[in-house]
């Protein structure tokens, strides 16, 4: 989590760091329209400006000595770059294939660096895919052939890491999560609201510390519902990774917006940015 002071106020955003040296980290920032922090970092930050950097978090890691499939779309390439730079400091013991989707070749990030890593590592192959240009645009994650020519490693033996927009990660999970040896995923956009029967209607949300009771929709993240009522809980990434927004459940059931898993254990942390209520709920807030 990067803390950036703008006009006297501290703003926090989550980025994937890449170690360039013993005391040098790189982050890659896309200037989002209307994004206060990203616009500042891209257009106004100056050498010598100070930032607050918190401890790293997340569970993304490259398995050792196992065949790996890396799936990236858009900004999802940034953690893959970091993982590969680290792994390629020594010979790769098993095949690693990176499939990286962008709309056009001009949008591909770190292309030369990735191809240089692959040139030095016989077990690393980089597949750069564009979906909106050329005579034969690349198929998307849900239909693309992930079996590499000349490699007979079964998909069932691969460990998969996927990173990209929520829709990309959801499609990768639906296609592969139950067909491979391991599946890890991180999405860099908030999950979409639920759109099925379980998302209809409203429930009562009780905030245990204040005793306040709210009526909130089933299909919307708890964080968004609280903000809609003018409540501003502590949060960070809004993507279910950093745990900044976690609070304990007192009672009730929630549904994870990405996986669909139901969670009902009392005194267990709830990541309110990626959890929606399915029953009346009490949180330690």
N, C-alpha and C positions, 0 to 999 in steps of 0.2 A: 504494500500500500504506500503510495506516494502522497505526502502532504505538501500542498502548494499554497503559499500565502498570497492572496490577491486582494488588494484594497483593504488590508487589515484583517481579513477573515481567512481561516484555514480551511481549505477544501481538500478532500481525500478521494483518490481514484486508484484503482488496481491496474497494474501493468505487469507483463511478463518480463523479468529481467534476464539479460544475457551477460555473462561474465566475459569481458574482453581482456582482463588482466587481473593481477592480484588486488588492485584497488580501483578498478574501473568497471562500472556497470553501464549497460546500454538499455534503453527502452525505446520502443517504436510507437510513435503517437500519430494517430489519424485525426486531422482537424475536423471535428464533427460540427455541423451547422448548429449554431446556438450553444455549443459546448463551452462553458466558461473555462474549464481547466485545459481542455485540449487546444482551444484557440490560443490561450495564453502560452502554452508550452511551444506550440508550433510557430506562432507569429511574434511573440513578445519576450519570451525568456532570454536572458542574456548570460554570457559566461560570468561566473562568479556568484550567480544567484544561488541561494541556499534552499534545500528541500529537506523534508523529513522523510526518512525511509524506515519503515517498520520491518520486523522480521518476516522472512519469506513464509508463505503458507501454500497449501494445496498438496495433492497426492499424485500429481503427474510425475512418473518416473519411468525410465527405460529399463525393461527387464534385462538382466545380465545373461548372456549366452543363450538367448532364446530368439527364434525368428519373430520379427516385429513388422507390423504394418502401421505406418503413420499416415493419417488422413487429415488434411488441413484445407481450409477454405478461408480466403480473405485474411484478416488479421490473425486467424488461427495458426498461421505459419510462425508467429513469433516464439511460442514455447518450443515448437519443433526445432527451430534454429538453435535455441539454447541447448536442448537435449543432444542434438547432433554434434555441436561444437565440443561438448564435453565428452561424449562417447567416442568421437573420432580422435581423441588424444592418444588412443591405443587402438590396435587392430580389432575390428569388429569380429566377434567369434561366431556370429550367426547372421543370416541375411536380414537386412533392413531395407524396406521399400517405403519411400515417401511419395504419396500421391497428393499433389497440391493444385487446387482449383482456383482460378481467377477468371474474371470476365474476359480480359484481354491480356496479351503478352506484356503490354506496357504497365500493367498493374502488378505483375509478378515481383515480389520483394525478395531480395537476397539471392537472385538467380545465379549470379556468377559465383558467389560464395558457396552455395549448395552444390553447384556442379563441380567446383574445385574440390570440395570434400569427397564427392563421389569418385572423382578421378584418382584420388589417393587411397580410396578404400574399396577393394574389390567386392566386398559384401554389401556396399551401399549403392542403391539405385534410386535416382531422382526422376520422377515422372511429372512434368509440368503440363498442366491441362488448362485450356481456355474454352469457355463455354459460349462465347458470343462473337467469335470471329473465325475466319477461315472457311474453307469449303465443307469441312466436316468437324463442326464443334464437338468438343468432348462430351461424352455422356456424364450425367451427374452421379452422385454417390449411390443413389438407389439402384442404378442399372449398370454402372461401369464395371467392366471385367477387371477384377483385382488379382487374377492369376497371371503372374509374370511369365512371359515366354522364356523357356529354358530353365525355369525353376520349378521343380516338382514338389516343393514344400506344400502340403495340404493346408487349406485355409483354416482347418480345425486346429492346426498346431501353432497358428499365429497369435501373438499378443497384439491387440489393436489399441492405439491411442488416437482419439479423434478430437479435433478442436476447430471451432468455427462458429458461425451464427447458430442460433437455437434450432432453426429448421434443419440445417445441415447435420448437426449432432443428433437430432431426433431421428433423422432418416438413417444415419449410420448405425445408431443403436437398434432401431427396428430391424435392419437388415442383418446385423452381425452379432449382436450381443449374445445370442444363444448358439452361435455356430463356431465360435473361436475359443482359444485357450484362455484368453483374458481380455477384458474390455474396460478401458478407462476413457473418460470423456470430460471435457470442459467446454462450456459455451460462453461466448463473450457478449451475448445479448440476453436480456431478461427473457424468461420463458413466456410463451403465449398463454393467455387465459384459457381455462378449460372450456370446451365447447360440447359437452355431452350432458346426459340426463343428471349426472352427479353434480353438475355445476349450477343447476337451476335453484332459484330461491335464495333466501337469506337465513342466517343463523345469528344467535346472540353471542357476542364476544365480550367477556368480562376481563377488565384489567385489574388484577388482584391488588396491586399496591394502592391504587386510587379508588377502587370500587366502582369505577365508571363502567357502564354497560353500553355497548354499541350494536347496531344492526349492520352486518356486513354480508356481502354476496359470497356464495360458495365457490364460484369459479375464479375469483380474483386473489392475487397474493395478499397476505395479511399486511405486508408493508404498504402496498398501494392503498388498501382499505383504510389503514390507520392515517395515512397522509391525507386521504380524502376527507377525514374527520378533523383535520387540522392538527393531528398529533405527529410529532417528528421523532420517531425512535432512532437510536444510533444505528447506522448502517454504513456499509462500504461499497462492495463491488456490485450489489444488486443481482448477482448471478449465482449465489449459493456456494461460493468458494471460500470467502475470507472469514466467515463466522462472526463478523462484527455485529450482525443483527440478531444473533442467537439469543433466545431467552427460554426459560424453562416453561414447560407445559404443566399446568396444575391439573387440568382435566380436559377431556374432549378428544376428538379425532381430527387429524389434518391429512391432507393428501399432497405428496410431492408433485409439483407442477411439471417436472421433467420426466420422472420415472413412473408416475402414477401410483407409487407405493403409499399405502395407508399407514399412519403412525399414531399410536394411542397410548404409549407408555407415559405414565405420570413422572414428573421430576426429570424429564429428558429434554434436552435442548431442541428448540424448533428454529430453523432458519426461516425467518418470516418473509424473506424476499422471494423464496421459492416454494412456499407452503401456502395452501389454501384450506380453509376450514370445511369440514363436511358435516360436523355436528356443532351444537353449542359448545363453546370453547372458553376456557379460562387460562390466561397467560400471566406469568409473573412479571408484569409490566406496570 
